Amino acid sequence: MPVTISRTTKNAPPPVTPDTWLTVSDVGRVLQCHDSTVRRWIRESKLVAKKIGGGVRIRSSDLDAFINAENA
């Protein structure tokens, strides 16, 4: 049985499902902005994030809510 290996580019964001946790870099790539901008939104409580395992993670549903709030 052949094995299929999918290739992803380094800059491609991961596939997003409702319970996916994204890094600051992932969110920056999705929104096409710098990591420091994402961190500023977190610091200003505009974007909900959690500290998990020493790193900051953003739930994909919170990112969707942020995007919808900015577009309203």
GUTIDO-229228 format. One line per 4 residues: number of its first residue (from 1); for each residue x, y, z of N, C-alpha, C, O. Coordinates in nm, 4 decimals, padded with zeros to 6 digits. Layout:
<atoms>
NUM> X,Y,Z,X,Y,Z,X,Y,Z,X,Y,Z  ...
</atoms>
This chain:
<atoms>
1> 00.0848,-00.1174,00.0000,00.0000,00.0000,00.0000,00.0896,00.1240,00.0000,00.1743,00.1372,00.0883  00.0734,00.2154,-00.0967,00.1582,00.3347,-00.1036,00.1236,00.4332,00.0083,00.0092,00.4438,00.0524  00.2251,00.5029,00.0512,00.2083,00.6034,00.1552,00.2094,00.7403,00.0898,00.2980,00.7706,00.0099  00.1121,00.8224,00.1230,00.1045,00.9569,00.0688,00.1632,01.0546,00.1701,00.1247,01.0560,00.2870
5> 00.2555,01.1348,00.1236,00.3168,01.2361,00.2091,00.2727,01.3716,00.1565,00.2988,01.4067,00.0414  00.2064,01.4460,00.2410,00.1643,01.5794,00.1983,00.2740,01.6788,00.2336,00.3366,01.6697,00.3393  00.2956,01.7713,00.1457,00.3975,01.8732,00.1686,00.3301,02.0058,00.1991,00.2322,02.0437,00.1348  00.3824,02.0737,00.2953,00.3335,02.2079,00.3262,00.4525,02.3015,00.3216,00.5657,02.2620,00.3499
9> 00.4264,02.4228,00.2867,00.5347,02.5200,00.2870,00.5530,02.5724,00.4272,00.4619,02.5653,00.5097  00.6690,02.6244,00.4537,00.7003,02.6739,00.5873,00.6076,02.7885,00.6287,00.5765,02.8039,00.7468  00.5642,02.8676,00.5324,00.4835,02.9855,00.5635,00.3335,02.9600,00.5625,00.2553,03.0507,00.5909  00.2929,02.8392,00.5305,00.1498,02.8098,00.5255,00.0956,02.7891,00.6667,00.1538,02.7135,00.7445
13> -00.0156,02.8556,00.7010,-00.0749,02.8326,00.8332,-00.1314,02.6919,00.8415,-00.1651,02.6329,00.7388  -00.1422,02.6375,00.9610,-00.1955,02.5021,00.9747,-00.3437,02.4989,00.9410,-00.4106,02.6021,00.9471  -00.3965,02.3808,00.9050,-00.5404,02.3731,00.8812,-00.6165,02.4087,01.0089,-00.5778,02.3676,01.1183  -00.7225,02.4837,00.9947,-00.7945,02.5342,01.1116,-00.9255,02.4587,01.1286,-01.0064,02.4509,01.0362
17> -00.9456,02.4032,01.2475,-01.0704,02.3406,01.2870,-01.1222,02.4187,01.4071,-01.0475,02.4988,01.4634  -01.2460,02.3989,01.4483,-01.3008,02.4802,01.5584,-01.2207,02.4761,01.6886,-01.2218,02.5737,01.7636  -01.1516,02.3661,01.7171,-01.0789,02.3565,01.8430,-00.9276,02.3664,01.8262,-00.8531,02.3261,01.9155  -00.8820,02.4184,01.7149,-00.7389,02.4298,01.6888,-00.6788,02.5430,01.7715,-00.7361,02.6517,01.7798
21> -00.5635,02.5173,01.8323,-00.4887,02.6202,01.9039,-00.3775,02.6682,01.8128,-00.2991,02.5877,01.7626  -00.3699,02.7979,01.7910,-00.2721,02.8577,01.7008,-00.1661,02.9342,01.7793,-00.1939,02.9877,01.8866  -00.0458,02.9390,01.7258,00.0598,03.0198,01.7866,00.0444,03.1637,01.7384,-00.0332,03.1925,01.6473  00.1194,03.2524,01.8010,00.1197,03.3926,01.7588,00.1654,03.4019,01.6134,00.1097,03.4793,01.5355
25> 00.2654,03.3243,01.5771,00.3152,03.3247,01.4384,00.2089,03.2753,01.3406,00.1947,03.3303,01.2314  00.1344,03.1717,01.3792,00.0267,03.1202,01.2938,-00.0771,03.2286,01.2683,-00.1206,03.2481,01.1548  -00.1167,03.2989,01.3736,-00.2169,03.4049,01.3605,-00.1622,03.5170,01.2721,-00.2347,03.5721,01.1893  -00.0349,03.5504,01.2896,00.0280,03.6529,01.2058,00.0252,03.6153,01.0588,00.0013,03.7005,00.9732
29> 00.0494,03.4878,01.0288,00.0456,03.4419,00.8898,-00.0964,03.4438,00.8352,-00.1180,03.4825,00.7203  -00.1937,03.4023,00.9164,-00.3336,03.4022,00.8720,-00.3793,03.5449,00.8415,-00.4437,03.5695,00.7396  -00.3456,03.6388,00.9308,-00.3907,03.7770,00.9149,-00.2932,03.8634,00.8351,-00.3194,03.9811,00.8102  -00.1818,03.8047,00.7956,-00.0779,03.8739,00.7201,-00.0307,03.9996,00.7916,-00.0291,04.1092,00.7354
33> 00.0079,03.9803,00.9176,00.0627,04.0901,00.9965,00.1801,04.0366,01.0786,00.2031,03.9157,01.0838  00.2527,04.1255,01.1412,00.3708,04.0887,01.2183,00.3307,04.0296,01.3535,00.2257,04.0629,01.4084  00.4149,03.9425,01.4056,00.3907,03.8807,01.5366,00.3716,03.9854,01.6459,00.2897,03.9675,01.7360  00.4468,04.0937,01.6379,00.4356,04.1974,01.7411,00.2984,04.2643,01.7392,00.2499,04.3089,01.8431
37> 00.2363,04.2714,01.6231,00.1005,04.3257,01.6137,00.0022,04.2333,01.6845,-00.0857,04.2792,01.7574  00.0176,04.1030,01.6628,-00.0693,04.0048,01.7290,-00.0500,04.0140,01.8797,-00.1477,04.0127,01.9546  00.0743,04.0232,01.9249,00.1015,04.0354,02.0695,00.0421,04.1634,02.1274,-00.0044,04.1636,02.2414  00.0431,04.2726,02.0502,-00.0172,04.3975,02.0971,-00.1681,04.3815,02.1141,-00.2248,04.4288,02.2126
41> -00.2332,04.3151,02.0188,-00.3775,04.2912,02.0303,-00.4084,04.2075,02.1542,-00.5088,04.2305,02.2216  -00.3219,04.1104,02.1840,-00.3409,04.0282,02.3038,-00.3230,04.1148,02.4282,-00.4040,04.1085,02.5206  -00.2177,04.1950,02.4307,-00.1892,04.2821,02.5461,-00.3033,04.3816,02.5684,-00.3367,04.4132,02.6826  -00.3628,04.4308,02.4598,-00.4730,04.5276,02.4686,-00.6083,04.4592,02.4891,-00.7120,04.5255,02.4870
45> -00.6080,04.3266,02.5090,-00.7296,04.2456,02.5304,-00.8263,04.2511,02.4129,-00.9464,04.2310,02.4307  -00.7760,04.2778,02.2946,-00.8596,04.2736,02.1754,-00.8704,04.1312,02.1221,-00.9692,04.0954,02.0581  -00.7676,04.0500,02.1492,-00.7622,03.9114,02.1038,-00.7388,03.8228,02.2253,-00.6438,03.8435,02.3008  -00.8262,03.7238,02.2437,-00.8170,03.6344,02.3595,-00.7075,03.5317,02.3336,-00.7017,03.4712,02.2265
49> -00.6201,03.5126,02.4336,-00.5121,03.4146,02.4229,-00.4915,03.3482,02.5583,-00.5319,03.4012,02.6618  -00.4286,03.2321,02.5560,-00.3975,03.1576,02.6783,-00.2494,03.1254,02.6772,-00.1892,03.1063,02.5716  -00.1922,03.1197,02.7954,-00.0542,03.0750,02.8082,-00.0568,02.9248,02.8307,-00.1111,02.8773,02.9304  00.0016,02.8505,02.7384,00.0011,02.7044,02.7462,00.1438,02.6559,02.7259,00.2057,02.6825,02.6229
53> 00.1949,02.5847,02.8250,00.3277,02.5262,02.8122,00.4373,02.6271,02.7863,00.5314,02.5976,02.7126  00.4279,02.7437,02.8438,00.5306,02.8452,02.8259,00.5140,02.9288,02.7000,00.5906,03.0226,02.6779  00.4164,02.8968,02.6179,00.3909,02.9737,02.4969,00.2507,03.0282,02.4951,00.1645,02.9835,02.5709  00.2278,03.1238,02.4096,00.0961,03.1858,02.3970,00.0220,03.1176,02.2825,00.0777,03.0994,02.1743
57> -00.1033,03.0800,02.3064,-00.1851,03.0137,02.2044,-00.3199,03.0848,02.1936,-00.3743,03.1349,02.2920  -00.3711,03.0874,02.0719,-00.4998,03.1503,02.0427,-00.5901,03.0431,01.9831,-00.5529,02.9770,01.8862  -00.7077,03.0259,02.0402,-00.8042,02.9293,01.9873,-00.8605,02.9844,01.8560,-00.8867,03.1042,01.8450  -00.8788,02.8982,01.7579,-00.9263,02.9431,01.6269,-01.0636,03.0093,01.6362,-01.0928,03.1016,01.5601
61> -01.1473,02.9637,01.7273,-01.2795,03.0270,01.7438,-01.2649,03.1695,01.7988,-01.3438,03.2575,01.7643  -01.1639,03.1925,01.8845,-01.1382,03.3288,01.9344,-01.0842,03.4177,01.8226,-01.1145,03.5369,01.8173  -01.0048,03.3596,01.7338,-00.9553,03.4359,01.6183,-01.0714,03.4736,01.5280,-01.0774,03.5863,01.4788  -01.1642,03.3806,01.5053,-01.2830,03.4111,01.4241,-01.3642,03.5246,01.4863,-01.4101,03.6144,01.4158
65> -01.3818,03.5203,01.6180,-01.4566,03.6252,01.6874,-01.3856,03.7595,01.6734,-01.4507,03.8621,01.6540  -01.2537,03.7598,01.6829,-01.1748,03.8826,01.6667,-01.1943,03.9402,01.5262,-01.2167,04.0602,01.5101  -01.1856,03.8540,01.4255,-01.2009,03.8983,01.2867,-01.3410,03.9555,01.2646,-01.3560,04.0599,01.2011  -01.4432,03.8879,01.3167,-01.5808,03.9352,01.2997,-01.6030,04.0675,01.3726,-01.6753,04.1537,01.3226
69> -01.5424,04.0849,01.4896,-01.5562,04.2094,01.5653,-01.4891,04.3255,01.4928,-01.5399,04.4376,01.4944  -01.3757,04.2990,01.4297,-01.3038,04.4050,01.3559,-01.3780,04.4450,01.2300,-01.3677,04.5595,01.1860  -01.4530,04.3523,01.1711,-01.5264,04.3806,01.0480,-01.6638,04.4407,01.0736,-01.7292,04.4862,00.9798  -01.7082,04.4417,01.1967,-01.8430,04.4923,01.2284,-01.8480,04.6428,01.2292,-01.9537,04.7010,01.2539
</atoms>
